Amino acid sequence: MIKNILIKARQGQDLSKEDALKLLNVKNGSEDFYELLSAANQLTREEFDNKGYVFAQIGINVEPCSVDCKFCSMGKSHFAMNETKKKSINEILEETNILIQDGVDDLFLMTTADYPVEDYLKIAREVRNKIPDDVRLIANIGDFDKDTAFELKEAGFTGAYHINRLREGIDTTVKPETRIKTLDAIKEAGLEFYYCVEPIGPEHDYEEMVEEMIRARDYDVDVMAVMRRTPVKGTPLFDKGQITALELTKIAAVTRIVSKPQRAMNVHEVIPMTLLAGVNLLCAEVGANPRDTVSDTETGRGCNVHLIRELLIEAEYDV
């Protein structure tokens, strides 16, 4: 039974690794499973005042990436996109304007790891000037040092999304230590911290996931997420397959409870059933998407702002 663990969570206590593993090992569809989802849902509704959030991300470039992640459609050794391109500043500003009019809360600007930082900062300054002060601007780029973190903040970014991915250094070419240095730089610069347990595949064990949940909590994560790996045809991990939506829903509930985010809990890509498991945030996408093979994901896998808003409202969140 998991009742005592959930009581600890409701009291605001940090859960141990052993607690988290017990929750993750709950059988899907069991009575404990629904108690787990209920607890995560209650914590989110109460602690976040029933607020639902609509985020959006603009993928700026579609190019082979030297980090060569085995799950990404833009890895240099298995590039699976239909074309290569970089968005112009005018395209980015036009898309920004549409997303702001549609009513997003946070706007992410994403690039591959090799995109020139100075070019990225120039784009960010122009975007920042075009969006309201109450819309957060989030960086999603490759690894960077403390000086770059402060430059990101000076350019108008309020936060940064960065991750030590599952099996970092095995399924990617980046060492975990490099990722951790970037996480430290984000915190030192005073940027809000966005994290995710990802990309979860059938081969990943629960201990790997718990390690990242606790890491996020140790960094006082502002916005947390979970993401299952999307099998992209042509990538090395395609044949590994995908976990079910029900399994991801359980993982989302445990992650919400264990990592204790300050503002919101996200699942990616959009899985409506997770809105009963502590998720109060969904993300729209335009441009490049590392889980898609078309350069404009809004015509492919990417959800739009209107659909996300409707899903959150249907879940009775205040959007």
N, C-alpha and C positions, 0 to 999 in steps of 0.2 A: 504493500500500500504506500501511496505517496503523500497522504494527507499531512503528515508532520512536515515534510519538505515544503509543501505549498503554504502551510501556516507560517513557516519561517519567511518565505518570500513575501507574503502579505504583510508581515511585520517589518519589512524593509531590511531584513538581514541578508548578508551576502551568502549565496549558496556555495558549497564546496564543489570540487571536481567530482567527488563521489555522489553528491546530491544531483548534479547535472546529469551524470551518467545514468542514474536511476530513472530520471525523468525521460531521458532519450530512449531507454530500453522498455518503456511502456508499450504495450501492444496496441497497434493502431486499431481504432474502433472499439476498444475496451472501455469499461466504466472509468478507469483511471485516465484514459486518453481524453475523455470529455471533461473530466475534472481539471486536467492540465490546461486544456484550451480555455475553459471557463476562468481559471485563475489569471492567465495571461490577458484575456479580454478585460477582466475586471480591473487589473492593474493599469492597463492603458487608458481605459475610460475614465478612471478616477484621477490618476496622476497627470494626465494630459488634458483634463477637462473636456473630454469627448471631442477634442479637436481633430479633424481630418486634414491632411495636407496633400496638395498636388504639386509634385516636382516635375521638372522637365530638363532634358539634356540635349545639347546640340553637339553632335559629333563633327568636328571641324575638318578632319582629313581622313582620307582613305588611302593608305600607303603601307607597303610591307614594313613590319616592325622588327627591329633587331632583338627584342626580348624573346620573340619567337615562342610564345606560350602555345602549348600543344592543343589547347581548347579554343584558340582564337582564330577567327577567319582572316585576320591580318598578319599572322605570323609569317616571317620572311621566307621560311622554307616550305610553306604550304599555303600561300596566299590564295584565298578562295573567293575574293570579292569579284564583282562583275567589271570593275574598272578601278583606276587610281585617280584621285583628284584632291584638291584643297579648296575649301570654300573661300570666297573672297570676303573681305570685310563687309561689303554691301549685302551679300547673301546672309551673312551672320546677323547683321543688324535687322534685316527684313524679317528673318525668322524669330529673332528676339522680340521684335515689335508684336508679331502675331501671338507669340506665347504669353507675353505680358497682357495683351488685350484679352486673351482667353482666361487669364487669372491664375497664374502659377505663383507659388509661394517661394520656391527656391529654383534658381537657374544654374545648371551645370554646364561648363564648357570642357569638352573631352577631346584629347588628342592621343595619338600614339606616343610611345616613349621617346621617339627621336625628334619630335617637333621642336623647332628652335624656341627657346624660352623667351628671348627678346620679342620675337614675333607674337608669341602668345600674350605677353604682357601688354603689347600695343593694342591687340584686339580687346583684351579685358578692359582697358581704360575706356575705350570707346563704348563698349557694352555697358559698363558701369554708368556712364553718363546718360544712357538712354533708358535706364530702368529706375523705378521708384526706390527710394531709400529703404522701404520696408521689405523689398525683395532681396533675399540673400543670394550672393553670387559665389559659386562653389567651383574650385579647381579640381580637375581630374586629369592628371598628367603623369609622366614617369617620375622616377625618384629625383629628389632634389635636396640641397643642403639648407642650412639655417639662413644663409644670406638670401637665397632664392625665396624661402618661406616669407621673409620680411618684405621682399619685393612684391610677392603675391598680395600681401596685405596692403601694401602701399598702392597697388594698382586697383584696389577696390574689392578684392575677394574677402568674403567674411568667413569662409571655411574651406576645407580641403577634404576630398575623398581619397583615401589611400589604404592599402591592404597588404598584409602578409598573407598571401593566398595559400590555400591548402596545397601541400606538397610543393611549396616554393623551392626553387632550385632543382627540382626533379622534373616537374612539368613546365617549368620556366627556366630561363637562364639567369635569373636574379637570385643572389644569395639572401636568405632571410635577414642577415645582419644589415644589408643595404636597405631593406624595407623598414627595419626598426629605426634606423637613423633618420629616415624621412618622417616617420611617425613622431619621433622626438622633436624634429624641426618644426612640425606643424604645431605641436603643443607649446614649444618655446616662443613661437611667433604670436601666440594668442589667437590662432585661427580655430574656429569651431571644427570639431573632429567627426568625420563621417566614416563609418567602418562597415564591414560585411564579412560574413562567413561564406566563402565562395572559392571556386565554383564547385558545388557539392555534386559528386557523382556516386554511383553505386559502389565503387571500390573504396570510398573513404569511410574510415571507422569513426565512431562517436568520440573517441579520445582526441582525434585531430580537431574535430569541430569544437569540443569543449575548450581546448587550448586557446582558440581564437575568440570564443565568447568571453573568457576570463581576461584575455589580453585587452579586449575592448573595454571591459569594466575597469581594468587597472589604469587605462588612459582617460577615464571619465568621459566615455563616448557621448556625444550629443545626439547623433542620429545613427541608429543601428539598422542592419539589414541582413537578410539571408538570400542566397541565390543558388538555384540548382543549375548545373551545367546543361546547356543546350547542345545536343550533338550536331555539330556543323559538318556536313558532308565535305570530305577532303582534308579534314584536320586529323591529327594522329589519334585523338581520343574519341573519335566518332563512334567506333565500335563498342566502346565501353557502355553506351546507352545512357539512360536518364532515370533518376528517382521519380517516384510518383508525386502527384500534387498533394496527396494525403500525407505522405512522409514529410514533404517539405513543410506542410502546415504544422506538424508536430515539432519539427526542428525550429520553426519560427517561434512557436510558443515558448519553447525552452530557452531560446536565445533571448527573447524579450525578458523573461524572468531572470536569467542569469546575468546578462550584460548590463541591465538597468540603465537604458539610455535616458538622457535628460529631456528629450523633446519628442522623439518620434521613433516608430519601428516600421521598417519597410520590408517588402518581399519583392524579388525581381526574378524573372519577369512577372507580369500581373497574374496572380492566382486568387480569384475572388474568395474562395473558401477561407483563406488566411485572415480575412477581415473579422472572423470569429475567434481568432487566435492571438490577438494583441497587436495586429498590424493596423496602423492608422494612416499609412502613407503609401502612395503609388506613384510611379514615375512614367511620364510620357517621353518619347524619344523622336528626334529628327536627325537626319544625317547618318553618319557612320554608326554601326552597332557591331561589336565583335562577335555577336551571336547570329548575325545575319550574313547573307551573301550578296545583298543589293546595297548600293552605296547610300540610298535614301530609304532608311528603315521605316519611315512613315508610310511607305508603299508596301512594306513587308511585315516584319514582326512587330514593329513599334506601335504601341498604343497612343492614342491622342488624348489631349487634355479633357475633352468633353466626355469621353467614355470613362476616364478615371474619376472625374467629378461625379458622374452618375452612379458609379459603383460605390463610392464613399457615401453618397447620400442614401443609396439603397440600404447600406449597412447602418444607417442612422447616425453617421458622424456629422458634426457641424463643420461644414466646409466654407 
